[in-house]
Amino acid sequence: MTAYRRAVYLEQFAAAGYLDADGAERLRWETTRYVSRIYLIVRERRVMAQNLSLCWEALDVRPGTPITIEVSSGTRRLLDDEQRAIAGFATRFREILVPPAAPRRRWWRWGTP
């Protein structure tokens, strides 16, 4: 019996914005481009990326939140698909995050309290 090693690709980064419902839905559709399984690990929760539109609120992704993306094709060993999936999904995830609002400046006129 031959033992197969499962290749797992990981990418870690800190979120630069907020994840909203529209972004979660677009990321869910992004997973359909790949055969490999894509998981998100946010804080201590591990979620399949295809289910992201159902639980995005519970993950509470905001600026500075550590995100880990894990990609694996199991015993099928689809290395090309895994590499495309980790690169494509991580890039798309970063693009979809809603940037935090810039602080508003207050302009005062002379003579105004």
N, C-alpha and C positions, 0 to 999 in steps of 0.2 A: 504494500500500500504506500502510495506516494503522498507525502504531506505537502500541501500547497501553502506558501506564505502569502498572506494577505497584504497587499501593498495599501498603505494609507497615506494620503497626502494631507498635510495640515497647513493652514495659513492663519496667522494670528495678527490682529491689529486692534487699535482702539477706534471706536466709532467717532466720526467727525460731525455727526448730526443726529437727527431723530428719525426713527422708522415710523411711517404712518401706514394706514390701511392700503392706500394706493401702491405704495412702495412694496409692501408685503405681497400684494397680488401680482405685481410685475415680477418680483423675484420667484414667486411660485411658477409663473410661466417660463421663466428662465431655466428652471430645472428640467423642463421637457426637452431641452436641446441635447441632453446628455443621458447616456445609459446608466452611468455610475450613480450610486446613492450619495446624496449631499446632505450633510448634517450641520446644524449650527449649534454651537455651544456658547450660551450666554449666561454668564455667572455660573450657576451650578445646574442649569437646565440644558438638556440635549434634545434637539427637535429636528425631525426630518424637514428639510427646506421646502418640500412640497406641501407641508402642513402649515407653513408660516402664516398664511392668510387667516388661519383659524385661531392662532395664539399669539399674534404679534403684540397685543396689549399686555399680556402677562410677562413678556420678555422685557418690556420697558427699556428699549434701546434709546439711549440719549448720548450726547457728547461725552466721550471718555469711557464709555462702557466697553470692557474687553470682549472682543468677538473672536471665536475660533471657528474656522470652517474646516470640516473634515470630509474627505472624498474617498470612497472605496467602491470597487466593483466586485468585492467578494472573491470567490475562487475563479471568476471568469478571466481575471488578469488582463483587463482592457487598459493597458498602461497609457496609450494615446488618449483614450477618452477621459481617463482620470486626470491627466495633465491639462487637457483642454477645459475640463469641468472646474478644476480648482482655479485656473487662471481666469476663465470667463466669468464664473460666478462671483469670485472675490472682487473683480473689477466692477461688475454690474452692481454689487452690493454697495460699494463705495460711492458709485455715481448716484444711486437712488436715495441715499440718506438726505433728509431735509436739513439744510444748514441752520444753525441757531440764529435767531434774529440778532442783528447788530444793536448794541445799546443806543438808544436815542439820545441825541445831544440836545441840551436845553440851551437855547439862545436867549439871553437877557438883553433888553434894551436899557439904555441909561435912564435912570429916573423911575424904573419899574421896581416895586418892592420884591 
